[in-house]
Amino acid sequence: MSNKDLLERSLAAVWHPCTQMKQHARGKQALPMIPIASGKGVWLHDFDGRRYLDGISSWWVNLFGHCNPRINAALRDQLEQLEHVILAGCTHRPVIELSERLSTLTLGQLGHCFYASDGASATEIALKMSFHAWRNQGRREKQEFLCLSGSYHGETVGALAVTDVALFKDAYAPLIRPATTVATPDARLAKDGETAADVARRAAAALECQLDEHHLHIAALIVEPLIQCASGMAMYDPEYLRLARSLCDRYEVHLICDEIAVGCGRTGTFFAHEQAGIRPDFLCLSKGISGGYLPLSMVLTTDSVYAAFYDDSVSRGFLHSHSYTGNALACRAALATLDIFAEDQVIDANRGLAEHLGSCLQPLADHPQVRHLRRRGMVAAFDVLSDDPRFSERFYRQALANGILLRPIGNTVYFMPPYVISRDECEFLATRAIAALDSALRE
Ligand SMILES: *Cc1c(COP(=O)(O)O)cnc(C)c1O
């Protein structure tokens, strides 16, 4: 089998996500599609013997490398015991242990864990739970949600209501009951002399106005803590989360932290919200939690939300159901992932590694067409000054030609490598990215 055979078959039969399929069929100008034969650590190998460094953790999911021996072993063991069982009326060890360990990671403050398989479903569950908890408490008028401008919380019809990315949302506008967007604390909005914390306070003041006027009708505010990833790695100061938490308390509004992308150590702490010293009422996790192996997501919540559903009446329960809820293999992959965090003291080890990645990218700070070089934990990004509407496509192609997989979001180039990347591989990734940038700008 060669790349070419597989490419043709894929384009004929597979409808790829987030893709205008015709872009892959323009002859010489076509966007490349790489058939991947195998993966090992940070490397992806194609069918023609070339390899690519996975600089985006395969859409932000892979933490400890492809074909990680420890996760593979745990899954083999689990396969011999139980692959899956209905989670209504039955339970199993991996789902119990995972729920207990996630609760412990929140110091017991988010001690109730509800499962699904993808991030968008976790968003929908959090929205439904928030609304239903208020309803059960006699607050039926709380039916509205707030999200930040530039927010991304998934692409099902319900999740699009709290997503503010025009490209993904506009076509479906007639189907959506949109949330209200409030100012983003994106640090790039700092005016002369303003710090990131000043921008955060300005955004929190706008949130306060919104809440002051409408809080009686608002169920929850949903945020991506510290980094709004999908709209272009917009990073912001933890001060915003502190202020948002206290405003939500004051106005009786739930705070939902969507840590689907930023959880699991990505920003330098296991949960991003820890950096603000707060806890949300709902915490959504997915992506990295299964190490990038299997679809798994969850919503963690508090005793008080749980108590709002606990009743003799069935209809006051949270009846959301999903066939694969709490899949045993996915939960076991997550347990193996949490084991690696503990055994290798990953959060500590990542600190030096992330700084190293940052210093490898430092030469870009002086690049005439680069703005806002930034990093938080194991996420680094920069914006490119270019009027070329096809910059991201050109960069993507040049990056592949340089042996690295990176997918810019518009003019924002970002790096989100697996945590098993070595220091040498960080240097390789940075050097090749700089080469790809210059080639893309010259094209
Ligand atoms: C990726 C993402 C989602 C959606 O997760 P899917 O598994 O792709 O549905 C939701 N919120 C955030 C912040 C994300 O990054």
The ligand as a MOL file (V3000), in Angstrom:
LIG
                    3D

  0  0  0     0  0            999 V3000
M  V30 BEGIN CTAB
M  V30 COUNTS 15 15 0 0 0
M  V30 BEGIN ATOM
M  V30 1 C -12.5650 20.4770 21.1790 0
M  V30 2 C -13.3790 21.2830 22.1320 0
M  V30 3 C -14.7310 20.9930 22.3580 0
M  V30 4 C -15.4690 19.9450 21.5820 0
M  V30 5 O -14.9730 18.6550 21.7830 0
M  V30 6 P -15.3220 17.5470 20.6840 0
M  V30 7 O -14.8250 16.2820 21.2840 0
M  V30 8 O -14.5570 17.9560 19.4490 0
M  V30 9 O -16.7870 17.5780 20.4830 0
M  V30 10 C -15.3990 21.7390 23.2870 0
M  V30 11 N -14.7890 22.7160 23.9690 0
M  V30 12 C -13.4930 23.0150 23.7810 0
M  V30 13 C -12.8740 24.1010 24.5990 0
M  V30 14 C -12.7480 22.3280 22.8370 0
M  V30 15 O -11.4710 22.6670 22.6130 0
M  V30 END ATOM
M  V30 BEGIN BOND
M  V30 1 1 1 2
M  V30 2 1 2 3
M  V30 3 2 2 14
M  V30 4 1 3 4
M  V30 5 2 3 10
M  V30 6 1 4 5
M  V30 7 1 5 6
M  V30 8 2 6 7
M  V30 9 1 6 8
M  V30 10 1 6 9
M  V30 11 1 10 11
M  V30 12 2 11 12
M  V30 13 1 12 13
M  V30 14 1 12 14
M  V30 15 1 14 15
M  V30 END BOND
M  V30 END CTAB
M  END
